Structures are given as C-alpha cells and as structure tokens.
C-alpha cells in the first residue's frame, strides 16, 4: 500500500490533476466526507488528509510514503529524512513582509530600531531580518496574522500572499517579498527503497504532468 499525505484546500485540489496523470482518482470529496483516509481508484494507493504543517512530519516518520507540502512549511519543518524529487509548481504564492499602510517601514528598518514581527514563519522571518541586519522581536502566531498590526500586537507580519486581496481588505501593504513559494513532492527515504517501483511510477507521472493545468 502506498500512502500519500495531502492537506485539504488548494494543495488537495491542485494535486488531483497530477494524480489523474498517474491513473489515480480519489474516490471521495474531502469537503463532503468526514473520513481522514480516502480510498482511490487504485487499490494500492490511499490518501491521508492531514493539517498542512503536519505533512512533512507524516512523511519523515513513515506515517505516509509521500506527501505534497508548500516550500514554506518545508523550510519551517526542516527537510531531514525527506527526499524532495519535484517542485510541483502548484499552490503558488509568496512569503512577504506587510505593514499597516500608515507605518513607515523604510525608516524603521533604516534607523535600526527594533521591529515587532508577528508570524507563523518564525524560521523564515528570523533568517530574512538577520541577513538584513534588522533587529526583530518575533511573535509566533497560529491564526490570522493580518490582525497583529491592526491591534498593535506587531509592527509587521510575515505571511503568505497570493492575490494580495486579504492584505488590501485589512489596510495592509506588502513592503518586501521574501521568497516565492510552490508545493513540493516529498518522499520518505526508506519507503523509496522498499517500495521503489510504485513510488517511482508516481514520481514519473507527476513529473510529466507538471505545469500542464
Ligand atoms: P490572498 O488574499 O490571495 O493574497 O491570500 C492570502 C491569504 O491566503 C493569507 O491568509 C494566506 O495565509 C493564504 N494563502 C495564500 N496562498 C496560500 C497557499 N499557497 N497556501 C496556503 N495559504 C495561502
């Protein structure tokens, strides 16, 4: 049995065409079903639904043989024990710094003042500001980061931006783009050895379907 870990939403939706290219169809809609393990049209392949930030953990420890996860999540988790054969070029977005439209970010950064930054991406934010020589106090959040500058919790946020509509709706502006993000296929290294043939078949089919939707 091959187990593929996916998270609901954009990653699940955008992985479906890749699975189809591998001749695999998921037989239940995760938005309608309460099941966490979904059967597929291929009796030897199943999908497990996990929280996005848990995908690398499932694959690393063998709870799943393969998974699809955003580069953001992968960087924060670390990629120890994970083979990363493909950039799937799905769920594209960017990690950016955003502030309230009335906050003078350029001066704050130039003057070397301490910046309070709220984010779920503590590792990415720490490295980015350290490389710029900017002192930051990092505040780890798990939910909507957009609220932090509006309530005075932080001066800036580091968050995923796609269309920019969420920032705009909350009177925030994107002031720096830290990195471009897309989702990666990650594979458990032991599974790759033990189940080489079926896993290789999936990797090859995914590779042939990248960018075609
Ligand atoms: P947008 O309004 O299109 O810029 O989307 C921003 C919101 O969607 C933020 O709350 C982000 O955290 C979230 N978001 C954007 N792109 C992604 C993605 N690829 N994966 C997960 N969350 C995302």
Boltz pocket constraint, residues with backbone or C-beta under 6 A from the ligand:
constraints:
  - pocket:
      binder: B
      contacts: [[A, 10], [A, 70], [A, 91], [A, 92], [A, 93], [A, 159], [A, 160], [A, 161], [A, 162], [A, 163], [A, 164], [A, 165], [A, 166], [A, 167]]
      max_distance: 6.0
